[in-house]
């Protein structure tokens, strides 16, 4: 088998048929019928290619080509098989398809590797069906806990997590077992979900870090009052205070510049009518950076700024930081190896960070990990219009195959 654009696209759309929806997208939630069918299809493909295919207790699917010299060392590649509602054909499943095809290609061209080569189709990453994310990767590293999901219900049909899992033929893992000890490297291919590569006309992104994230909910409390009879100087207008906060914080984030990003994504106004001075505003803030110290410094500035503006305006303020995830660097040696392979094969690449979270950030603290990106046209993701040019898919698959060759076939 040769790695070609057609081979990659055909398998992507075949896998995408499991959970295909009327809006030309894919809806494949954890432990759903479509999810089970997709995993079984992948298992059959792995077995037909001569891989040893098996599920773990919770439904992660692994396909292995055994190593000749180092059977206790595994080079792992893949991504998650679940989707958001009405997803496109690339997020998650691209990493599975390219890993499978790259390993199949290497096996047929070079024979048995020195180390095990393994593709993984992880059970879940998105948090789309249940209020829990990274179930697949967290079970691989041993951080998922039974008590975290017992009793939680599905957003779509209200089924209990454990009922859906057992209905699909799986169960909780043995938590007395720690993370796998044989994994020596993990490499994940993913679509960028942004438009940096497209704008710079690059086919491959070599990811050196995944951003840290801090998320806040901010509540501003003023005084609702009559819009016609309350003089401007006597108002406690929560929207006016919110607008000042947003303008000042966004301006500072633009001044600092990349890779810092800052988003006020949700605004709820109470009472939210045309003729009442708004008495309450709820805001959300999402801010991300690849450097922890820079992220902490910026969010400390943000909190001081919000408190100062609220005090100046006589507005009450409550700030809740409900997410605090550190940045995750990729393994320097694997990143350097991938960059070297890209240069040697004449691939059109750039070094970059990931502004979104991925399974790699869960695995990276336990195993040497790296990521590869391919472009997303117009930066679209989580949408049936999500698209990557076939030529770029092939470049990404070549980059992945080259990296896996270096990791599994070289001493």
N, C-alpha and C positions, 0 to 999 in steps of 0.2 A: 504493500500500500504506500502510495506517495501522499504527502501532505499537500492538498490542493484547496483552492477556494471552494470548489463544489463539494468536496468531501465534508468540509467544516459546516457549510451552510445547510447541506442536506440533513446532517445529524442534528443541528440546532433546531431546525423546523420539525423534524420527526419527534424529537424530545418535546418540543413545544406543543405538539398535538395532544399531549396528555395534560388536560386542563384547559385546552383551547376554549375561548369563550366567544359569544356572539359579537363582541366588539373588536374582534381580530387580535385580542390579546391572550394572555394566559392567567388563569386563576388556579393556583395549585397550593393550597394550604396544607400545613403539617397534618399528617395522618388522614387526610381526605382520600376518597377513592382515586382521584386523579393523581395524588401523591404516591399512593401505593402502586398504581399502574406505571408511573414514570420510573420508580425505583426498580420495579420488576423488568421493565424494558432495558434499563441500563445493566442490570445483572445479566440478562441474556446476552447483551452485546459484549460484555466483559468475558463471559464464559466462551462465547463463540470465537473470541480473539485469543483464547488460550490462557486467560487470566484465571487465578483462583479468586472467586467472588464470594463474599459473605457479608452478612449484616452483623453489627454489634447489637447489644441488648435493646437499645432505644431506636434503632433504625438507620443509623449511619451505614452506608454501603461502601465497602472497600473492594477494589479489584487489584490483585497483586501479581507481579512477575517476580519470581524468586531469584535472589542473588546467588552467584556461584561461590563467592569467596567470603562474603560478609553477610551471612543469613540473619544476623542479629542487628543489622543496620538497614533502616528503611528511609528512602527518599519519597516523600508524600507530596501529592499535588491534587488540587481539586477545589471545589467551592460548594455552595448550598443549592439544593434542588427546590426548595420552597420559593414562592413568589408573593408579592403583594397582590391585591385585587386588581385585575385588568392590567397585568404587567406586560412588558415587552419580551423579546426572545433572547436577551443577552445577559441581564443581571442574574448572577448566580450560575445559571446553567452553562454559560459560555466557559466558565472555569472548569466545569466537569468535562464538557465535550473536548476542549483543547487538551486537557490533561490526558484523557483517554486516548485520543488520536495521536498525541505526541508519544506516549508510551508504546502504543501499538506500532507506530512507525519505527521507533528505536529498536523494539524487540525484533521486528522483521528485518531491519537493515543491519543491526550489529549483534543480534543474538542475545544470549543471556547476560544481564548486567552483573557487575561485581557485587553491588548492593541491591536489596529489594527495591523495585520501583512499584509505587502504589498510587492508584487514583482513588479519591474519596468523593462520594456524593453525600454531603452532609445533610442531615435531616431538616434542619431549620436554622434560619438566621434572622428573618425579617420581623418576627413578632406580629405577624398579620392576623393569625387566627386566635391566639391566646396572648394575654398580657405578660409575655416572657420572650426574650430574644436570645439568640446564640445557643439554643438548646443543643444543637449538634456539636459545635466546637467545644462548648463547656463540658460536655460529657466526655469528649476525647481527652481533655486535660484534667478531668476529675473535679471541676469546681461546681458543676450543677448539683443541686441538692433536691432530694425528693420533696422535702417540706416546702420548697419554694413554689412548686406547681400543684401540690395536692389541693384540690378544691377549687382551683381557678377554672373559669368557664370560657368557652369559645365566644368570640364576638358575634359570629355569624349565626350559630344555631343553639348556643347555650350549653352544649355538651361539656361534661367535665373532662379535664385534660387526661386523667388516667383512663377514663372510659374510651376516649378517642384513641389513645395509644394502644390499649389492649385490643380494641376492635380492629386495629391495623395489624395486629400480630406481634406487638412488641411490649416491653415491660421496662421497669426501672433497672438500672445497672446495679451491680454490687458495689456499694460505696466504700467497702473496705479495701477495694483495689485502687491504687493510685493511678496517675497518668501513665500512658504507654512509655516504655523505656527505650524502644528500638528506633523511634523516629529521630533521624539525624538532621533532617532539613524538611521544611515545608515551603512550597512555592505556589502562590495563588495567582491565577490570571483573572482579570476582571475588566469590564468596560469602565471607562473613566467616570462616567456620570457627571461630567463637567465638559467644558469646551476648550481647555488649554491646549491639548494635543491637536485638535482640529485647527485652532487659530494659528498655531505655530507650524502646522503642516508636518507633524511628526506621526509616525505609525505606531510607535511603542513608547510607553512610559516606564522607566525603571524607578520603582517607588523606594525611597530611602527612609520614609517615616509616615506614620499615620497621626493626624492631629489629635490633640487633647481637646476635650469639650467641657465647658461649664454652662449650665442652663439655670435660668432664674424665672421665678414668678414674682412680679412686683405688683402690689396693690396700693393705689393712691386714693386717699379719702379726703374729699373737700366737703362742700355743702351744696346740695341741690337747691335751686331757688328759681324764682320767676325770671324769665329771660327779658321781660319788658320793664320790670319795676326795680331790678337790682342793679345799681350803678356799677360801672366797670371797676372802680376803685374799691368796692366793697365785696367783690366776688371771691369765692374760693373755688375756682374752676379747675377741676382735676384734669380735664383735657388739655388746658393751656399748660399746666405743669408737665404733663406727659409729653407734649410737643417739644418743650424746652429740653427735657431729658433726652428724647430721641435725637433731636438735632445736635446737641452737644456731644453725645456719645458717638454717634455716627461720624461726625466731623473729626473727632479724635482718632477713630479707627481708620479713617481714610488717610489722616496725616501719618499714622504709624505705617500703614501699608502692608502688603503681602509679607508673610502668609497669614496675618491676622484677618479674620472675618468676624462680623458682628451683625446679628439679625434680630430686629424686633418683629417677631413673626405673628403675634396675636395681640389684638387690642379689643377689649370689651368695655363698653361705656354704659354707665347706669345713670339716669334712666333711659338714655338713648332716644330722646324725642326732640323735636325741632324747637320747642319753646320753653325748655328748662335748662338752666345752667347745670352742666353735668357734675354730679356729686361724687362719682366714683369711677375709677379706671383700673382695669386689670391688664397688665402687660406681660408678655413673655420675652425673654432675651436668650439668645443662643450665641455663644462666642467661642471661637476655636483658634488654636495656634499649635505649631509643631514644637515649640519650646515651652516647657512647663513654667519656668521662671517668668517668661514674657506673658504667658496666659494669666498667671497669678497677679503679676503687676498690673495688667490691664484691668482685670476684674476688681482689684482693690480700688483702682482709680474710678471705675464705674460706680461702685457702691458709695464712695465718698461724694461723687458728683451728684448722684441721685438724692442722697440725704441732704446735701447742701441746697439744691434747687427746691426740694420739698419744704425745707425749713424757711427759705426765703419767701416762698409763696404761702406759707401758713397751711400747708397740706400735710396730712398724716401719711406715713409711708411704712409699708411692710415689705421686706425683701427675703425671699426664700430661695437659696441655692439648692436645687434638688438633684442636680447632676454635677459630678466632679470626676471626670475621667482624664487620667494623665495621657500625654502623648506617648506613642509607642514607636521607638526606632526599629527599623528593620536590621537584620544582621549584616554588619559591615562586610564580612567576608563573602557572603552570598551575593550581596548587592554588587560588590566589585567583580565577582565571577560573572554575573549576568551582564554587567557593562562590558567586560572584556569579550564575552561571547558575541554581544551585539556588534562590537567593533570588528571582530574577526569575520563575521558573516555579512558585513556591510549593511546592517539594518539601520533604518532611519529612526533614531531613538532620542529621548531626552531624559535627564534625571529630574525627578519631581517628588512632591509629597502627595498624600491622599487627604482630601478634605472631608471624606466620608468614612464611617466605620465599616470594618469588614471582619470576617472570621480570623484573618491574619492577626488582628490585634489581640485576640483571645489566645492564639497559639504561641505568639512571639515570646511571651515571658517564659515559656517552657521549652521551646525548640527554636533553633536558628531558622528564621523566617524571612521571606522576601515576597514582593508582589510585582506583577507586570500589569500595565494598563494598555488598552487599545482605545482609539478615539470614540466618542459618542457624538454623533452628528447633532449640532445645535445644543449639545449638552443635555439632551433629553434622556430621562431615565424614569423607571416606574410608570411606563406609559407604552401603549402599543406602537407608538411612533418611534420608540427607541431603536436606533440603527447604527451599525458600524459597517463601513465599506468592506466587502469581501477581501479586497487586497490587503487591508489593514488587519483583518482577522488572520490572514495567512502569515503576515509579518509577525504578529504576536505569537502564533503557534510555533513558528520557526524559532523565535527567541526563547520560548518555553522549552522546546525540544533541545535546543543547544545547552540550556542551563541544566536540564535533567541529565543530559549526556555527561556533562562535566562532573556532576554530583554522583552519578550512579555507576559510570563506566571507567572513571579514572581513579587511580590509586590515591 
